Amino acid sequence: MEATALSVGKSVLDGALGYAKSAVAEEVALQLGIQRDHAFIRDELAMMQAFMRAAHDERDNHDVLMTWVKQVRDVAYDAEDCLQDFSVHLHKPSWWRLPRTLQERRRIAKQMKELRARVEDVSQRNLRYQLIKSAGSKPVTSAEQSSITAAAIFGIDDARRAAKNDNSKVDLVHLINTPGEDLRVIAVWGTSGDLGQTSIINAAYENPDIKKKFSCRAWVRISHPFNPNDFIQSLVRQFRSAVGVDVLLETKKTGKELAEEFSGYLSENSFLIVLNNLSTFEEWNGVKACLPPNHKKGSRIIVCSLQVEVASLCAGQECQALELKQFSAHQTIYAFYEKDCQDQIKIPVVVSSSDESISTNVALKHQSKGGNEIKVFTKSLTHIKTMASALEESQLIGRQKEKTDIINLISNPSNQEFAVISVWGMGGLGKTTLIKDVYESQKLVGVFEKHACVTVMRPFILKEFLKSLIMQLNVQSSEKKGAIDFAHGARNTAPIMMGVEALIKELARLLEGKKCLIVLDDLSSIEEWDNIFGSFPKLDSSCRIIVTTREESIAKHCSEKQENIYKLKVLDCKDAQDLFTRKVFKEDKDLDKHPELIEEAKMILKKCNGLPLAIVTIGGFLAKQQKVAVEWRKLNEHISAELEMNLELGAIKTILGKSYDGLPYHLKSCFLYTSIFPEDHKIRRRRLIRRWSAEGYSREIRDKSPEEVADNYFMELIERSMILPSQLSVNSRKGIDSCQVHDLMREISISKSTEENLVFRMEEGCSSNAQGTVRHLVISTNWEADKSEFENKVDLSRIRSLTVFGKWRSFFISEKMRFLRVLDLEGTSGLVSHHLEHIGKLLHLRYLSLRGCDNIFHLSDSLGNLKQLETLDISETAILKLPKTITKLKKLQYLRAGAVGKDDDSLNAFEELPKVVNNRPCICMGWLLGFCMACCAPQLLKEVMDVDSDMNRCDVCTQCCCWFFPILMASEGPTWMPRGIGKLKSLRTLGLVNLAWDKAILRDIKGLTQLRKLAVTGINKENSQEFCSVIANLSCLESLLVQAWGMPGLHGCLEGLASAPKTLQSLKIYGNLVKLPGVQGLPNLVKLVLRSSRILEHEPALQVLGKLPNLVSLRLWAKSFQVDDLRFTFHPEAFPSLIVLELNDIDGLKSVEFEEGAMLQLERLDFRGKLEETNTGMFSGLPLLRSLKEFMLDSKTYKHTFMEDLQGQLGANPNGPALKRW
């Protein structure tokens, strides 16, 4: 597991080194005369990067190394900031600015020297303290050590598998009391370090039966280095109650003499010795030298070790592993012991359900017993297992449909080919539990000749995996021959001696001509699958492999057919509540009987968000607490602290943390960045990836831009279930337009980002100051404080991003924020234009969003100083005109202004705006009234608009004019673009642009050859031909939105659209068309939206659209067709790729018919109808849509007959689509 500090450090270092190597940095260093210092820093950063990689390879996360890693991270941050600051402040010298320029150069030279000294000191610190031992060479590994480790892991895998149903979890007291005169060693090792080991051993050590059985007992902590004399004296002191021991200490003796005399004493008595903190095999050899050999008094030694190899070696080469009963479920502890002693062990087999518990003691006999006894025992054990399986199947809550689906995939008679079935989803969904239930299902009994269920261990070792798989297949062969080894976890010793090639041959022999079912649980990489599947022989067509994984990409790689990929989702609300109440109250209980707990239960279930792991763990914890609201409220209010400190809830963080630990370091930083956003916040995809790009989390890779790389990162996090797509995302051209973070995953993100000083949130209850240098500052909605508190909590000089979700305060932007890259004020209340008057001083700013700030009417001319700005989002504000200085922003890539109107009325309002603006009497009257109000209204407006600071005259005057001309306040509509916008050659997104207000704007757009996304309005007969010519020239264009006002609108204006570039994938047309334009010339069109298009002939239009080969999403909105009696009939072979169809408030729609063979890929149908026109028979042919998964219906109250008919048709669809309301 890579520490978060190391991951963040590597990510930051990559960014700093990337910039240091850039041509821009080289040019700046040359102009400033600091080439040598720059080259030194660049080379030192490269060495630090190599050291970081070595630290990752060592996987040694000790405190000293992590401290150094954090220092590297901080110096990398500062190095990148300084190098970029030099570039930002580099001015072309002129005679009147020469003194200032010379002063600036001296300052830069001084800073460079200081930075060089810091970099050199941090770099030397690694060498001085020898923090990374393997920096010069790879660590040496021993083949023997590797073999022992692998064998230990193999034994643990057996024990874990055998303990799946608690069938072979044993008590340590039981192991110690096992009959036998030989000296036996029991070694204890846990998966969570020493957590829980001491408690389990101490409970056995203090057991009354143990005290009575062993006259001599001692608990010794092994010192380092091992000292035999101290060891024996410690034993003697604890054996004092035994007669004759004290005499050993009366005279001074050498260690050897003391050991010989002490061994003679122990040879006559039985003893129990606990050896704690045994860390090496050499120490064990030293201990054995102090104890009598060939002891026959039934003594026992318990070894407690943190090293699995040491534990297995102490127990002997032919050792056996069993899982011990532990005090909590968050960790697992194993006991290693000699195989020979298993013959006498009695293991309690427990089968539990909600109603009954069956228990029996099964004496494990030696294999040499009579065959009849073996058969009787086998039959009895099989019966118990069958009952356990049946009872457990009845326990599965909320997963019966999923279980049935997967069993149908396995046993589908129509599938005559070998198949791999992949089940994927985020951690904690219960994939392993579900597949285990499927694996043991009664419906599959007798279907397959061979079975195996193997958990893929980490680190993955193919040899050990094959051993585990072959062992299970061998056991089944032995059972058929009647020579079963009854010891749980017992393994055939033959495979242990085999190499990989021999194991592959043995696997082929076992599977030859057999019908088999193999489960591969917790697959974590494509490489693991390739290694595993590459070692399999050619399997019979009736064979099935089931894979569970957390990543969609792995599931797709394993299963060639899409229908064999099964995404496991969270439980729905009802099943989640049922599982919770059963876990809390130990039975099915109606929560309504506890009204005082309902609200707190809803809050708990909201945080769990249908995640079975969280529901079961928290429910189990609350089952032991008092059933009072105050206790549950405490848990809700302090869930973060409880996940950190409460051992019973630790399993949640452990399991979910595995998903985080498995991320590559660049994705870890991206995931931690999501902790900036509030709980339940829908994060727009574009917002997130633009911010990642601005922060430097993504960089250009070959022909991919930073934004495209960030887009890939977003999809990777989705595929790994680290972030979840929002429900309405299917309407996006790329499939997902927004995401959310599961509440508990967000807690992990917050915990780790706070731990690394990555994000600091100003929120209610935030009493402590930030520890260390914070890079990202968040103002929450519930935080209220004054300026001094704001500046005292955080060092603002190193802030890289400021995000405000609450009410604006005038002091939030400070002159100290010299290195601010991201200023995200989306949706902030109380923000007015003059608060941004000095925005031009934030010279490092790359991302500026004022989206939804409806009291912003204009931007300062100082905006032109932001030469690093890449993203400017002022959509849904009242800004009508951009400053001319925007044409200086050569790096600007994303410019969003204005907003698309929601209906014709909002669009028509802007039709008269140019006339109002050009009407001088209106303008004069408006300014006169505004001047009068400006003299007396500042304080009044401040109270009305809920603004924090005083309003200046400009704000007041603007507000008053908007009151008299309300159209000026509309957040919908276009924004005036200044001439010269064509100079912004880096622009990739531009909109909403009004082409009617300035004829020169089309010529500017023609020069923006990198445009991917364009939104325009104001197209008419005069400019339509030139517009189509411009569109044809934009060879990279992927998305186009065209909007028109009123009549005649777009009628006859888009005939040349067929010449649009072949790259066009998304087309939205809002306005009067009358006739569908030539979209048949757009073969790569994926998404089409029509609104207010008033097409007169719907059948020819649908025929044209139905032939588009790649159309995935078709959305038909209000007034898209102007037909009194509108009836849609979708014919066979039409719309071959369509997945989403939306019919939204279409006028005159009387019926929708789907014929056999139409829309074969349709998965989602959205409908919003008019109540007076929606009757029985509105839809027909829904059962014929073989791929349909969801029918989305708006929340209006439709006629009962319509709903009955709709539900009946969906019920008749064999795919079982769900009816959902929105």
Summary of the structure (lengths in Angstrom):
residues: 1222
radius of gyration: 36.0
end to end distance: 42.2
largest distance: 118.3
contacts: 3952
relative contact order: 0.04
helix: 47%
strand: 15%
